[in-house]
Structures are given as structure tokens and as C-alpha cells.
Amino acid sequence: MGLAVACGLRPFLPVLLAGVLARHGTLGVHFAHGGFGFLRSGWWLLVVTVALVLSYAAQILLKLAPTPASLDRKASTGPLAAALAGLGFGAGMVLFGGTLAAHGDSAWPGLIGAILVVGVAQRASWPVIVGARKRLPDVAAREALTIYLDAAALVLAVLVALLHPLGYVVLAALGWFLWRRRARSDEKYAGLRVLRR
């Protein structure tokens, strides 16, 4: 679950970390059961690395935004932001399902649960990222946010690999943050409705 949360921030480095740990059998991470052995194979790690490099190239060379530019649901999301959001769901699903299968459990709850977990991580983190991008006047500083996101996803993945229950704590904290943000938004709109009367 914690790896899926990390994939909700950025998908590449948590997948690479899990694959490298599984490849060397470190920290009890392995994907030997349930058809998820590809997660530790060399070709898979190469594909994920190439996808990471291509995402940075698309951001820097093509000037594509890696995150939504606005939280407005009616506003269109850029192609890179949409692709990375989808990759976050896919990566979270294979890591969550693969981890369950590696421990002898059925993989399908992880595949379904990752949709919820990655969704919570993305919905909780995107307002912070969108706000930070709007406040930073320098283009280079806005582009550097992607590096910070990758670093945060990697640190979270490392911590979860070391302390498995931490994934539950992080998910609960993100859920609380999302709930508080929604409650504040509801209070704001309730106040606006009172002013209109």
C-alpha cells in the first residue's frame, strides 16, 4: 500500500526501487509468485528508466506540464500530466498486487485497492503542487518541482520498504488532509452563500 501511495506522487522511482530490492532479495522484497516476476527483471527496470528520462525530456524540451495546471475539473489536463497520472495508477496496481502475491495472497485486492490509494495520493498532493507552481515566478523553479516530487516519492518508498506499517499512516494522513481541504472548501462556499442572501 505504501508503494502505491508513493506512485501517486510520481511512479518511476518507487517502481525502480522495488525492482532493485526484489532483484537482490533485500528487505524481504521479492516478486517470485503470482506472475509479477517481471518487476525485478532487467528489461523492466530499463523500460522504467527510459520512461523516466522521456518524461523529463517531454517536460524540458516540449514544455509540457507534468502536473495539472489547475484544479478546475472543467479545465483540460495536459498530455504529460494525464499520462503520468495514468502511469501512477498502473505502477501502484502492479506494486500493490505484486506485493500481495509475493506474500502468498491473492493479487486482485491490491489491484483494486491501488486505484483508491493512488487516487487519494494524487488528489491530496495536486493542490499543493498546483499552488506551488502558481506562486513560483521563475520557470526553472517550477520545473524543479518535478525533482522534488521524485525525491519525495523515493524517500516515501524507502521508508515504507523499511517500515511497512508506515504506508497505512501516510495514507491516513493524506486522507485526513484531503478531508480537511474539502471541509474548508465547503465552509468557504457556505459563507459565500450567506453573503448572497
Buried (B, 14 or more C-beta within 10 A) or exposed (E): BBBBBBBBBBBBBBBBBBBEBBBEEEEEBBBEBBEBBBBBBEEBBEEBBEBBEEBBEBBEEEEBBBBBBEEEEEEEBBEBBEBBBEBBBBBBBBBBBBBBBBEEBEBEEBBEBBBBBBBBBBBBBBBEBBEBBEEBEEEEEBBEBBEEBBEBBBEBBBBBBEEBEBBEEBBEEBBEBBEEBEEEEEEEEEEEEEEEE
